[in-house]
Amino acid sequence: MTETPKKMLEPRQLALSAIFAAVVCAATLVIRIPVPATSGYINLGDSMIFVSALLFGSRIGGVAGGVGSALADILGGFGSWAPFTLIIKGTEGFITGKLAKSGKIPASIIAVIVGGCIMVAGYFVVEAYLYGIPAAIAELPGNLFQAGSGLLIAIPLSKAVQKAMPERFL
């Protein structure tokens, strides 16, 4: 019994991943609200991670989330966070895309909530390790706000794009 090799990203998927990585990066850098306890910041990048995952699935959501967010860390002066961000945000986008396969609103909402929880939990673990549990707890409300605002932006935006775009592009 031979195992079928996993395909690399097709050219269309690669292009969409690059475009959405740039969109995630831009959304992350446009609005940054500092969090003094960890020297981190709250941003809108998660909304675009969710949009890419909801529209195009796990592979594009994972690449766009991980690469776009890590690039924003590097460009925004938080390069030491880039490896953590690559893994946390990449997982967030990948799992959101996997769970949202049906494209129906309840599945999308659940997928985004789970993706947001992955982001919140991932950063909590890293922040607790680097700065201690009190600092990680201080960052929790901001990360929850970031995940929640991502949900509020991504669900209607992805539905609007689905309605506006011909089926062959999605």
MODELLER restraints for C-alpha pairs under 7 A, 6 or more apart:
rsr = mdl.restraints
at = mdl.atoms
rsr.add(forms.Gaussian(group=physical.xy_distance, feature=features.Distance(at['CA:13:A'], at['CA:60:A']), mean=6.54, stdev=0.5))
rsr.add(forms.Gaussian(group=physical.xy_distance, feature=features.Distance(at['CA:16:A'], at['CA:60:A']), mean=6.91, stdev=0.5))
rsr.add(forms.Gaussian(group=physical.xy_distance, feature=features.Distance(at['CA:17:A'], at['CA:60:A']), mean=5.01, stdev=0.5))
rsr.add(forms.Gaussian(group=physical.xy_distance, feature=features.Distance(at['CA:17:A'], at['CA:63:A']), mean=6.01, stdev=0.5))
rsr.add(forms.Gaussian(group=physical.xy_distance, feature=features.Distance(at['CA:17:A'], at['CA:64:A']), mean=5.19, stdev=0.5))
rsr.add(forms.Gaussian(group=physical.xy_distance, feature=features.Distance(at['CA:18:A'], at['CA:64:A']), mean=6.76, stdev=0.5))
rsr.add(forms.Gaussian(group=physical.xy_distance, feature=features.Distance(at['CA:20:A'], at['CA:52:A']), mean=6.44, stdev=0.5))
rsr.add(forms.Gaussian(group=physical.xy_distance, feature=features.Distance(at['CA:20:A'], at['CA:64:A']), mean=5.29, stdev=0.5))
rsr.add(forms.Gaussian(group=physical.xy_distance, feature=features.Distance(at['CA:21:A'], at['CA:64:A']), mean=3.99, stdev=0.5))
rsr.add(forms.Gaussian(group=physical.xy_distance, feature=features.Distance(at['CA:21:A'], at['CA:65:A']), mean=6.47, stdev=0.5))
rsr.add(forms.Gaussian(group=physical.xy_distance, feature=features.Distance(at['CA:21:A'], at['CA:67:A']), mean=5.96, stdev=0.5))
rsr.add(forms.Gaussian(group=physical.xy_distance, feature=features.Distance(at['CA:21:A'], at['CA:68:A']), mean=3.91, stdev=0.5))
rsr.add(forms.Gaussian(group=physical.xy_distance, feature=features.Distance(at['CA:22:A'], at['CA:68:A']), mean=5.81, stdev=0.5))
rsr.add(forms.Gaussian(group=physical.xy_distance, feature=features.Distance(at['CA:23:A'], at['CA:48:A']), mean=6.80, stdev=0.5))
rsr.add(forms.Gaussian(group=physical.xy_distance, feature=features.Distance(at['CA:24:A'], at['CA:45:A']), mean=5.01, stdev=0.5))
rsr.add(forms.Gaussian(group=physical.xy_distance, feature=features.Distance(at['CA:24:A'], at['CA:48:A']), mean=5.33, stdev=0.5))
rsr.add(forms.Gaussian(group=physical.xy_distance, feature=features.Distance(at['CA:24:A'], at['CA:49:A']), mean=6.22, stdev=0.5))
rsr.add(forms.Gaussian(group=physical.xy_distance, feature=features.Distance(at['CA:24:A'], at['CA:64:A']), mean=6.81, stdev=0.5))
rsr.add(forms.Gaussian(group=physical.xy_distance, feature=features.Distance(at['CA:24:A'], at['CA:65:A']), mean=6.69, stdev=0.5))
rsr.add(forms.Gaussian(group=physical.xy_distance, feature=features.Distance(at['CA:24:A'], at['CA:68:A']), mean=5.12, stdev=0.5))
rsr.add(forms.Gaussian(group=physical.xy_distance, feature=features.Distance(at['CA:24:A'], at['CA:69:A']), mean=6.28, stdev=0.5))
rsr.add(forms.Gaussian(group=physical.xy_distance, feature=features.Distance(at['CA:25:A'], at['CA:45:A']), mean=6.75, stdev=0.5))
rsr.add(forms.Gaussian(group=physical.xy_distance, feature=features.Distance(at['CA:25:A'], at['CA:68:A']), mean=4.57, stdev=0.5))
rsr.add(forms.Gaussian(group=physical.xy_distance, feature=features.Distance(at['CA:25:A'], at['CA:69:A']), mean=5.47, stdev=0.5))
rsr.add(forms.Gaussian(group=physical.xy_distance, feature=features.Distance(at['CA:25:A'], at['CA:71:A']), mean=6.35, stdev=0.5))
rsr.add(forms.Gaussian(group=physical.xy_distance, feature=features.Distance(at['CA:25:A'], at['CA:72:A']), mean=4.86, stdev=0.5))
rsr.add(forms.Gaussian(group=physical.xy_distance, feature=features.Distance(at['CA:27:A'], at['CA:44:A']), mean=5.48, stdev=0.5))
rsr.add(forms.Gaussian(group=physical.xy_distance, feature=features.Distance(at['CA:27:A'], at['CA:45:A']), mean=4.74, stdev=0.5))
rsr.add(forms.Gaussian(group=physical.xy_distance, feature=features.Distance(at['CA:28:A'], at['CA:43:A']), mean=5.16, stdev=0.5))
rsr.add(forms.Gaussian(group=physical.xy_distance, feature=features.Distance(at['CA:28:A'], at['CA:44:A']), mean=5.39, stdev=0.5))
rsr.add(forms.Gaussian(group=physical.xy_distance, feature=features.Distance(at['CA:28:A'], at['CA:45:A']), mean=4.16, stdev=0.5))
rsr.add(forms.Gaussian(group=physical.xy_distance, feature=features.Distance(at['CA:28:A'], at['CA:69:A']), mean=6.90, stdev=0.5))
rsr.add(forms.Gaussian(group=physical.xy_distance, feature=features.Distance(at['CA:28:A'], at['CA:72:A']), mean=6.35, stdev=0.5))
rsr.add(forms.Gaussian(group=physical.xy_distance, feature=features.Distance(at['CA:29:A'], at['CA:72:A']), mean=6.25, stdev=0.5))
rsr.add(forms.Gaussian(group=physical.xy_distance, feature=features.Distance(at['CA:29:A'], at['CA:76:A']), mean=6.83, stdev=0.5))
rsr.add(forms.Gaussian(group=physical.xy_distance, feature=features.Distance(at['CA:31:A'], at['CA:43:A']), mean=5.63, stdev=0.5))
rsr.add(forms.Gaussian(group=physical.xy_distance, feature=features.Distance(at['CA:31:A'], at['CA:44:A']), mean=6.78, stdev=0.5))
rsr.add(forms.Gaussian(group=physical.xy_distance, feature=features.Distance(at['CA:32:A'], at['CA:41:A']), mean=5.65, stdev=0.5))
rsr.add(forms.Gaussian(group=physical.xy_distance, feature=features.Distance(at['CA:32:A'], at['CA:42:A']), mean=5.55, stdev=0.5))
rsr.add(forms.Gaussian(group=physical.xy_distance, feature=features.Distance(at['CA:32:A'], at['CA:43:A']), mean=5.03, stdev=0.5))
rsr.add(forms.Gaussian(group=physical.xy_distance, feature=features.Distance(at['CA:33:A'], at['CA:41:A']), mean=5.07, stdev=0.5))
rsr.add(forms.Gaussian(group=physical.xy_distance, feature=features.Distance(at['CA:33:A'], at['CA:42:A']), mean=4.91, stdev=0.5))
rsr.add(forms.Gaussian(group=physical.xy_distance, feature=features.Distance(at['CA:33:A'], at['CA:43:A']), mean=6.60, stdev=0.5))
rsr.add(forms.Gaussian(group=physical.xy_distance, feature=features.Distance(at['CA:34:A'], at['CA:40:A']), mean=5.92, stdev=0.5))
rsr.add(forms.Gaussian(group=physical.xy_distance, feature=features.Distance(at['CA:34:A'], at['CA:41:A']), mean=4.20, stdev=0.5))
rsr.add(forms.Gaussian(group=physical.xy_distance, feature=features.Distance(at['CA:34:A'], at['CA:42:A']), mean=6.44, stdev=0.5))
rsr.add(forms.Gaussian(group=physical.xy_distance, feature=features.Distance(at['CA:35:A'], at['CA:41:A']), mean=5.17, stdev=0.5))
rsr.add(forms.Gaussian(group=physical.xy_distance, feature=features.Distance(at['CA:35:A'], at['CA:139:A']), mean=6.82, stdev=0.5))
rsr.add(forms.Gaussian(group=physical.xy_distance, feature=features.Distance(at['CA:37:A'], at['CA:135:A']), mean=5.29, stdev=0.5))
rsr.add(forms.Gaussian(group=physical.xy_distance, feature=features.Distance(at['CA:37:A'], at['CA:138:A']), mean=6.45, stdev=0.5))
rsr.add(forms.Gaussian(group=physical.xy_distance, feature=features.Distance(at['CA:37:A'], at['CA:139:A']), mean=6.98, stdev=0.5))
rsr.add(forms.Gaussian(group=physical.xy_distance, feature=features.Distance(at['CA:38:A'], at['CA:131:A']), mean=6.86, stdev=0.5))
rsr.add(forms.Gaussian(group=physical.xy_distance, feature=features.Distance(at['CA:38:A'], at['CA:135:A']), mean=6.13, stdev=0.5))
rsr.add(forms.Gaussian(group=physical.xy_distance, feature=features.Distance(at['CA:42:A'], at['CA:142:A']), mean=6.10, stdev=0.5))
rsr.add(forms.Gaussian(group=physical.xy_distance, feature=features.Distance(at['CA:42:A'], at['CA:143:A']), mean=6.78, stdev=0.5))
rsr.add(forms.Gaussian(group=physical.xy_distance, feature=features.Distance(at['CA:42:A'], at['CA:146:A']), mean=6.20, stdev=0.5))
rsr.add(forms.Gaussian(group=physical.xy_distance, feature=features.Distance(at['CA:43:A'], at['CA:146:A']), mean=6.42, stdev=0.5))
rsr.add(forms.Gaussian(group=physical.xy_distance, feature=features.Distance(at['CA:44:A'], at['CA:146:A']), mean=6.63, stdev=0.5))
rsr.add(forms.Gaussian(group=physical.xy_distance, feature=features.Distance(at['CA:44:A'], at['CA:150:A']), mean=6.57, stdev=0.5))
rsr.add(forms.Gaussian(group=physical.xy_distance, feature=features.Distance(at['CA:46:A'], at['CA:147:A']), mean=6.58, stdev=0.5))
rsr.add(forms.Gaussian(group=physical.xy_distance, feature=features.Distance(at['CA:46:A'], at['CA:150:A']), mean=5.26, stdev=0.5))
rsr.add(forms.Gaussian(group=physical.xy_distance, feature=features.Distance(at['CA:47:A'], at['CA:150:A']), mean=3.74, stdev=0.5))
rsr.add(forms.Gaussian(group=physical.xy_distance, feature=features.Distance(at['CA:47:A'], at['CA:151:A']), mean=6.44, stdev=0.5))
rsr.add(forms.Gaussian(group=physical.xy_distance, feature=features.Distance(at['CA:47:A'], at['CA:153:A']), mean=5.90, stdev=0.5))
rsr.add(forms.Gaussian(group=physical.xy_distance, feature=features.Distance(at['CA:47:A'], at['CA:154:A']), mean=5.11, stdev=0.5))
rsr.add(forms.Gaussian(group=physical.xy_distance, feature=features.Distance(at['CA:48:A'], at['CA:154:A']), mean=6.78, stdev=0.5))
rsr.add(forms.Gaussian(group=physical.xy_distance, feature=features.Distance(at['CA:49:A'], at['CA:61:A']), mean=5.98, stdev=0.5))
rsr.add(forms.Gaussian(group=physical.xy_distance, feature=features.Distance(at['CA:49:A'], at['CA:64:A']), mean=6.56, stdev=0.5))
rsr.add(forms.Gaussian(group=physical.xy_distance, feature=features.Distance(at['CA:49:A'], at['CA:65:A']), mean=5.00, stdev=0.5))
rsr.add(forms.Gaussian(group=physical.xy_distance, feature=features.Distance(at['CA:49:A'], at['CA:93:A']), mean=5.69, stdev=0.5))
rsr.add(forms.Gaussian(group=physical.xy_distance, feature=features.Distance(at['CA:50:A'], at['CA:93:A']), mean=6.37, stdev=0.5))
rsr.add(forms.Gaussian(group=physical.xy_distance, feature=features.Distance(at['CA:50:A'], at['CA:96:A']), mean=6.84, stdev=0.5))
rsr.add(forms.Gaussian(group=physical.xy_distance, feature=features.Distance(at['CA:50:A'], at['CA:112:A']), mean=6.45, stdev=0.5))
rsr.add(forms.Gaussian(group=physical.xy_distance, feature=features.Distance(at['CA:50:A'], at['CA:154:A']), mean=5.86, stdev=0.5))
rsr.add(forms.Gaussian(group=physical.xy_distance, feature=features.Distance(at['CA:51:A'], at['CA:154:A']), mean=5.18, stdev=0.5))
rsr.add(forms.Gaussian(group=physical.xy_distance, feature=features.Distance(at['CA:51:A'], at['CA:158:A']), mean=5.47, stdev=0.5))
rsr.add(forms.Gaussian(group=physical.xy_distance, feature=features.Distance(at['CA:52:A'], at['CA:60:A']), mean=6.60, stdev=0.5))
rsr.add(forms.Gaussian(group=physical.xy_distance, feature=features.Distance(at['CA:52:A'], at['CA:61:A']), mean=5.01, stdev=0.5))
rsr.add(forms.Gaussian(group=physical.xy_distance, feature=features.Distance(at['CA:53:A'], at['CA:60:A']), mean=6.42, stdev=0.5))
rsr.add(forms.Gaussian(group=physical.xy_distance, feature=features.Distance(at['CA:53:A'], at['CA:61:A']), mean=3.89, stdev=0.5))
rsr.add(forms.Gaussian(group=physical.xy_distance, feature=features.Distance(at['CA:53:A'], at['CA:93:A']), mean=5.64, stdev=0.5))
rsr.add(forms.Gaussian(group=physical.xy_distance, feature=features.Distance(at['CA:53:A'], at['CA:94:A']), mean=6.92, stdev=0.5))
rsr.add(forms.Gaussian(group=physical.xy_distance, feature=features.Distance(at['CA:53:A'], at['CA:96:A']), mean=5.98, stdev=0.5))
rsr.add(forms.Gaussian(group=physical.xy_distance, feature=features.Distance(at['CA:53:A'], at['CA:97:A']), mean=4.25, stdev=0.5))
rsr.add(forms.Gaussian(group=physical.xy_distance, feature=features.Distance(at['CA:54:A'], at['CA:97:A']), mean=5.59, stdev=0.5))
rsr.add(forms.Gaussian(group=physical.xy_distance, feature=features.Distance(at['CA:54:A'], at['CA:100:A']), mean=6.04, stdev=0.5))
rsr.add(forms.Gaussian(group=physical.xy_distance, feature=features.Distance(at['CA:54:A'], at['CA:108:A']), mean=6.83, stdev=0.5))
rsr.add(forms.Gaussian(group=physical.xy_distance, feature=features.Distance(at['CA:54:A'], at['CA:158:A']), mean=6.75, stdev=0.5))
rsr.add(forms.Gaussian(group=physical.xy_distance, feature=features.Distance(at['CA:55:A'], at['CA:158:A']), mean=6.38, stdev=0.5))
rsr.add(forms.Gaussian(group=physical.xy_distance, feature=features.Distance(at['CA:55:A'], at['CA:170:A']), mean=6.55, stdev=0.5))
rsr.add(forms.Gaussian(group=physical.xy_distance, feature=features.Distance(at['CA:56:A'], at['CA:170:A']), mean=6.51, stdev=0.5))
rsr.add(forms.Gaussian(group=physical.xy_distance, feature=features.Distance(at['CA:57:A'], at['CA:97:A']), mean=4.15, stdev=0.5))
rsr.add(forms.Gaussian(group=physical.xy_distance, feature=features.Distance(at['CA:57:A'], at['CA:98:A']), mean=6.33, stdev=0.5))
rsr.add(forms.Gaussian(group=physical.xy_distance, feature=features.Distance(at['CA:58:A'], at['CA:93:A']), mean=6.40, stdev=0.5))
rsr.add(forms.Gaussian(group=physical.xy_distance, feature=features.Distance(at['CA:58:A'], at['CA:94:A']), mean=4.10, stdev=0.5))
rsr.add(forms.Gaussian(group=physical.xy_distance, feature=features.Distance(at['CA:58:A'], at['CA:95:A']), mean=6.35, stdev=0.5))
rsr.add(forms.Gaussian(group=physical.xy_distance, feature=features.Distance(at['CA:58:A'], at['CA:96:A']), mean=6.74, stdev=0.5))
rsr.add(forms.Gaussian(group=physical.xy_distance, feature=features.Distance(at['CA:58:A'], at['CA:97:A']), mean=3.83, stdev=0.5))
rsr.add(forms.Gaussian(group=physical.xy_distance, feature=features.Distance(at['CA:58:A'], at['CA:98:A']), mean=5.06, stdev=0.5))
rsr.add(forms.Gaussian(group=physical.xy_distance, feature=features.Distance(at['CA:59:A'], at['CA:94:A']), mean=6.01, stdev=0.5))
rsr.add(forms.Gaussian(group=physical.xy_distance, feature=features.Distance(at['CA:61:A'], at['CA:93:A']), mean=4.30, stdev=0.5))
rsr.add(forms.Gaussian(group=physical.xy_distance, feature=features.Distance(at['CA:61:A'], at['CA:94:A']), mean=5.37, stdev=0.5))
rsr.add(forms.Gaussian(group=physical.xy_distance, feature=features.Distance(at['CA:61:A'], at['CA:97:A']), mean=6.04, stdev=0.5))
rsr.add(forms.Gaussian(group=physical.xy_distance, feature=features.Distance(at['CA:62:A'], at['CA:90:A']), mean=4.27, stdev=0.5))
rsr.add(forms.Gaussian(group=physical.xy_distance, feature=features.Distance(at['CA:62:A'], at['CA:91:A']), mean=6.03, stdev=0.5))
rsr.add(forms.Gaussian(group=physical.xy_distance, feature=features.Distance(at['CA:62:A'], at['CA:92:A']), mean=6.91, stdev=0.5))
rsr.add(forms.Gaussian(group=physical.xy_distance, feature=features.Distance(at['CA:62:A'], at['CA:93:A']), mean=4.25, stdev=0.5))
rsr.add(forms.Gaussian(group=physical.xy_distance, feature=features.Distance(at['CA:62:A'], at['CA:94:A']), mean=4.03, stdev=0.5))
rsr.add(forms.Gaussian(group=physical.xy_distance, feature=features.Distance(at['CA:63:A'], at['CA:90:A']), mean=5.98, stdev=0.5))
rsr.add(forms.Gaussian(group=physical.xy_distance, feature=features.Distance(at['CA:65:A'], at['CA:89:A']), mean=5.04, stdev=0.5))
rsr.add(forms.Gaussian(group=physical.xy_distance, feature=features.Distance(at['CA:65:A'], at['CA:90:A']), mean=4.84, stdev=0.5))
rsr.add(forms.Gaussian(group=physical.xy_distance, feature=features.Distance(at['CA:65:A'], at['CA:93:A']), mean=5.36, stdev=0.5))
rsr.add(forms.Gaussian(group=physical.xy_distance, feature=features.Distance(at['CA:66:A'], at['CA:85:A']), mean=6.52, stdev=0.5))
rsr.add(forms.Gaussian(group=physical.xy_distance, feature=features.Distance(at['CA:66:A'], at['CA:86:A']), mean=4.07, stdev=0.5))
rsr.add(forms.Gaussian(group=physical.xy_distance, feature=features.Distance(at['CA:66:A'], at['CA:87:A']), mean=6.21, stdev=0.5))
rsr.add(forms.Gaussian(group=physical.xy_distance, feature=features.Distance(at['CA:66:A'], at['CA:89:A']), mean=4.77, stdev=0.5))
rsr.add(forms.Gaussian(group=physical.xy_distance, feature=features.Distance(at['CA:66:A'], at['CA:90:A']), mean=3.67, stdev=0.5))
rsr.add(forms.Gaussian(group=physical.xy_distance, feature=features.Distance(at['CA:67:A'], at['CA:86:A']), mean=5.97, stdev=0.5))
rsr.add(forms.Gaussian(group=physical.xy_distance, feature=features.Distance(at['CA:69:A'], at['CA:85:A']), mean=6.42, stdev=0.5))
rsr.add(forms.Gaussian(group=physical.xy_distance, feature=features.Distance(at['CA:69:A'], at['CA:86:A']), mean=6.72, stdev=0.5))
rsr.add(forms.Gaussian(group=physical.xy_distance, feature=features.Distance(at['CA:69:A'], at['CA:89:A']), mean=6.78, stdev=0.5))
rsr.add(forms.Gaussian(group=physical.xy_distance, feature=features.Distance(at['CA:70:A'], at['CA:82:A']), mean=4.41, stdev=0.5))
rsr.add(forms.Gaussian(group=physical.xy_distance, feature=features.Distance(at['CA:70:A'], at['CA:83:A']), mean=6.92, stdev=0.5))
rsr.add(forms.Gaussian(group=physical.xy_distance, feature=features.Distance(at['CA:70:A'], at['CA:85:A']), mean=5.43, stdev=0.5))
rsr.add(forms.Gaussian(group=physical.xy_distance, feature=features.Distance(at['CA:70:A'], at['CA:86:A']), mean=5.14, stdev=0.5))
rsr.add(forms.Gaussian(group=physical.xy_distance, feature=features.Distance(at['CA:73:A'], at['CA:79:A']), mean=5.27, stdev=0.5))
rsr.add(forms.Gaussian(group=physical.xy_distance, feature=features.Distance(at['CA:73:A'], at['CA:81:A']), mean=6.48, stdev=0.5))
rsr.add(forms.Gaussian(group=physical.xy_distance, feature=features.Distance(at['CA:73:A'], at['CA:82:A']), mean=5.53, stdev=0.5))
rsr.add(forms.Gaussian(group=physical.xy_distance, feature=features.Distance(at['CA:74:A'], at['CA:82:A']), mean=6.36, stdev=0.5))
rsr.add(forms.Gaussian(group=physical.xy_distance, feature=features.Distance(at['CA:88:A'], at['CA:119:A']), mean=5.91, stdev=0.5))
rsr.add(forms.Gaussian(group=physical.xy_distance, feature=features.Distance(at['CA:88:A'], at['CA:122:A']), mean=5.77, stdev=0.5))
rsr.add(forms.Gaussian(group=physical.xy_distance, feature=features.Distance(at['CA:89:A'], at['CA:119:A']), mean=6.40, stdev=0.5))
rsr.add(forms.Gaussian(group=physical.xy_distance, feature=features.Distance(at['CA:92:A'], at['CA:115:A']), mean=4.60, stdev=0.5))
rsr.add(forms.Gaussian(group=physical.xy_distance, feature=features.Distance(at['CA:92:A'], at['CA:116:A']), mean=6.85, stdev=0.5))
rsr.add(forms.Gaussian(group=physical.xy_distance, feature=features.Distance(at['CA:92:A'], at['CA:118:A']), mean=5.80, stdev=0.5))
rsr.add(forms.Gaussian(group=physical.xy_distance, feature=features.Distance(at['CA:92:A'], at['CA:119:A']), mean=6.01, stdev=0.5))
rsr.add(forms.Gaussian(group=physical.xy_distance, feature=features.Distance(at['CA:93:A'], at['CA:115:A']), mean=6.73, stdev=0.5))
rsr.add(forms.Gaussian(group=physical.xy_distance, feature=features.Distance(at['CA:95:A'], at['CA:115:A']), mean=6.23, stdev=0.5))
rsr.add(forms.Gaussian(group=physical.xy_distance, feature=features.Distance(at['CA:96:A'], at['CA:111:A']), mean=4.74, stdev=0.5))
rsr.add(forms.Gaussian(group=physical.xy_distance, feature=features.Distance(at['CA:96:A'], at['CA:112:A']), mean=5.69, stdev=0.5))
rsr.add(forms.Gaussian(group=physical.xy_distance, feature=features.Distance(at['CA:96:A'], at['CA:114:A']), mean=6.91, stdev=0.5))
rsr.add(forms.Gaussian(group=physical.xy_distance, feature=features.Distance(at['CA:96:A'], at['CA:115:A']), mean=5.11, stdev=0.5))
rsr.add(forms.Gaussian(group=physical.xy_distance, feature=features.Distance(at['CA:99:A'], at['CA:107:A']), mean=6.98, stdev=0.5))
rsr.add(forms.Gaussian(group=physical.xy_distance, feature=features.Distance(at['CA:99:A'], at['CA:111:A']), mean=5.07, stdev=0.5))
rsr.add(forms.Gaussian(group=physical.xy_distance, feature=features.Distance(at['CA:100:A'], at['CA:107:A']), mean=5.41, stdev=0.5))
rsr.add(forms.Gaussian(group=physical.xy_distance, feature=features.Distance(at['CA:100:A'], at['CA:108:A']), mean=4.93, stdev=0.5))
rsr.add(forms.Gaussian(group=physical.xy_distance, feature=features.Distance(at['CA:100:A'], at['CA:111:A']), mean=5.42, stdev=0.5))
rsr.add(forms.Gaussian(group=physical.xy_distance, feature=features.Distance(at['CA:112:A'], at['CA:151:A']), mean=6.16, stdev=0.5))
rsr.add(forms.Gaussian(group=physical.xy_distance, feature=features.Distance(at['CA:116:A'], at['CA:147:A']), mean=4.87, stdev=0.5))
rsr.add(forms.Gaussian(group=physical.xy_distance, feature=features.Distance(at['CA:120:A'], at['CA:143:A']), mean=5.67, stdev=0.5))
rsr.add(forms.Gaussian(group=physical.xy_distance, feature=features.Distance(at['CA:120:A'], at['CA:144:A']), mean=6.57, stdev=0.5))
rsr.add(forms.Gaussian(group=physical.xy_distance, feature=features.Distance(at['CA:124:A'], at['CA:136:A']), mean=5.31, stdev=0.5))
rsr.add(forms.Gaussian(group=physical.xy_distance, feature=features.Distance(at['CA:127:A'], at['CA:135:A']), mean=6.99, stdev=0.5))
rsr.add(forms.Gaussian(group=physical.xy_distance, feature=features.Distance(at['CA:127:A'], at['CA:136:A']), mean=5.05, stdev=0.5))
rsr.add(forms.Gaussian(group=physical.xy_distance, feature=features.Distance(at['CA:128:A'], at['CA:135:A']), mean=6.89, stdev=0.5))
rsr.add(forms.Gaussian(group=physical.xy_distance, feature=features.Distance(at['CA:128:A'], at['CA:136:A']), mean=5.08, stdev=0.5))
